Amino acid sequence: MAISTVDIPDPEVVATYHGRNPYREFLATEGLPVYEEYSVDCKMLELAPWQRLGGLGAYVHLTGRSDFLNAFVHEIPPGGQTKLEHHLFEKLVHVISGRGSTAIELPDGRRHIFEWAEGAAFGIPLNAKHQYFNGSGTEPARLASVTTLPIMMGLFHNSPDFIFENPWVFPQRFGDERYFNGEGEFRPVRAGAHQWETNFVPNLNTLELPIWHERGAAGSSITLTFAESVMHSHISHFDSGTYKKGHFHNAGANIFLVSGHGYSLLWKAGEDPLNSVRVDWKPGVLFAPPDGPTYHQHFNTSAGPARYLVFGPFGSRRYNVLESHKTGDGADVSAKEGGYQVEYEDEDPRILELFEQECAKHGTPCKMREFLGR
Ligand SMILES: [Fe+2]
């Protein structure tokens, strides 16, 4: 047959050999809602029964989730439990509400159980058998997870059993058994890059964090190295009436507000920071700055401190994975010096004006003039 005489083929036939997305094809088998949003409130999302895992669920595709990662919310009914599962993709989990426990099968076959409650976070070691239990007979428990499923399903397409039925054990991913009890090791690197190596943080609000002056307003932060993950994670703290410096980095940083209230401004280079995207936050809100890149800046208007948890981007501080996107590099260096940060003296003066107005609305004293020197 002469190629020059080929007729335009049936689009449905073409769809079998052109432009396929194995992750999306898998998603279609899950029977769950998929929220495609700039930001969501994980506490309020409507969920549907999840046949594969038990309980209720919904996938969350944030505008800034990146090509590598996804998120989902999973609810375990009162007194309920999920089905035993294991999978060849990584999963970092944040407890949105309720209390319960996770059972993990260790490499030697023993079963280890740890208990969690709202405000906790943990990492499931790659391909570890695990199961969740709700610890309350009257209240649901809601978990939010960020995973590497999209990239893994894309790489091993047409073979979901390779992902979900793979017997391989990765002993090094489990770390010390103490890590499942909330203990860990502090791995000093430098401000902004120090690591807390663990598998479980029982309370993100009380974890001690080293100060990170370069990001502004005497905020503090620590990298969380969960289960030798290739996904970055960190927890950040900033005081009442303060805000961090604006900066940008690659997409995929899923930001969960853990405590406090306030807002974030997000804008692309050349856009007006005050007339682009604003995400108002409270515990349970999740958003991710998209590629572009997108500058973003976080503002705490609450009477107490605010903390947020980040899962992603793909490529952790321990395992960069992507040579082109080394997580964290340049995030606290001025854009004028080749980094990705807007120093206070370079920011739009209306940012402070807006913040003072927003603090006044909540009766929160604004402490920023002492950091800005204005
Ligand atoms: Fe950021």
Boltz pocket constraint, residues with backbone or C-beta under 6 A from the ligand:
constraints:
  - pocket:
      binder: B
      contacts: [[A, 247], [A, 248], [A, 249], [A, 253], [A, 296]]
      max_distance: 6.0
